[in-house]
């Protein structure tokens, strides 16, 4: 089959699609990647067909990233100021990818591609959707942490609170999807379901690309939801090797603590790495700082030999060699920590990260520290306590054994093939 895989988001949103695409190609299918132009250089070395999708993402636009990661209005900013203003362009680009040079047999769409369900409806091409974290389902029975209202999370066990939170979220966002409704009217389509909560989920198949250790089925999840498991991919344009200097550092002493902010939050790091370097010095431990390409992220002054600074490293190769990971709570980073069996100290920004952090804390593999409280002495105290408690590492290794039993890529591809076979018979 010819299948278009599409989303708009960070590397964490895109890497699972790449993992699935590579397996689909191995099975003899033709995967087509419809992604923002910035990912072309990442996809081209893999030999996958690529179609550019607007809006593009400027990795140097740190101001936009800071706005999108704002706890109070980050999600609204991302939708209303970044995605929705170019919705028609997204629709046009995806329509081309789905129909030219030949018609696709299937679409696999991420939840941030709000034009995707419209393209599927207009063309009649069967489609599946995917989500990366339980937060995306917004269940009243397993209510998420709402970044603007974190205190509500403490009351999630109160009877009826989950339903109240769900109603609150729908009320607050009620005006956001108007651009989507407007496009649907122009195309002669009915208004349809709420795009932010309902229409983004396919009625045919919803792939939950996360482990059951992160979340399990709830009564109000969409029908035809399948928990597939994590889909791992973290190579850089096909290269999954550790930098030479980092490899030497890892082999030269005890397992270090790694400080990282993933692929997006690293663009809005603030003083995270400066504070982290100071915390590592207070702890007296070896440390790795993954600082990205922004020179402002490099700590000021001379660092001791016990601290290694690198721009990037594939987590799958790094995390098995560290003692603990301090990170932002993105689901991709979290998944790699679980896979490696490493304890975590999570400093969440926004979106699904506070919810992921709480789930890891409940799982017994992490502690949480808020951004405003991220100070060297506090970080050092929390990390020291976690390293001194063998229960954290024991629990992390136990969870890793459970995660290893799952095969997200195989399960997802099996489900996509089954869906395509069913629709071809109709």
WOBELQUI-V12625 format. One record per run of one state. SS is the DSSP state (H for helix, E for strand, C for the rest). FROM is the first residue (numbers start at 1). TO is the last residue. Records with the same first field share a line. If there is no record, write none. Layout:
BEGIN
SS = FROM-TO, FROM-TO
END
This chain:
BEGIN
C = 1-1, 7-10, 27-29, 36-36, 45-48, 53-61, 69-73, 100-105, 111-115, 124-126, 132-133, 138-146, 156-160, 173-177, 187-205, 209-224, 228-235, 237-238, 240-243, 252-255, 261-264, 269-271, 284-286, 291-294, 298-306, 311-314, 328-330, 341-342, 347-352, 364-365, 369-370, 374-375, 389-389, 405-407, 425-426
E = 2-6, 30-35, 49-52, 106-110, 127-131, 206-208, 225-227, 236-236, 239-239, 256-260, 287-290, 307-310, 322-327, 343-346, 366-368
H = 11-26, 37-44, 62-68, 74-99, 116-123, 134-137, 147-155, 161-172, 178-186, 244-251, 265-268, 272-283, 295-297, 315-321, 331-340, 353-363, 371-373, 376-388, 390-404, 408-424
END
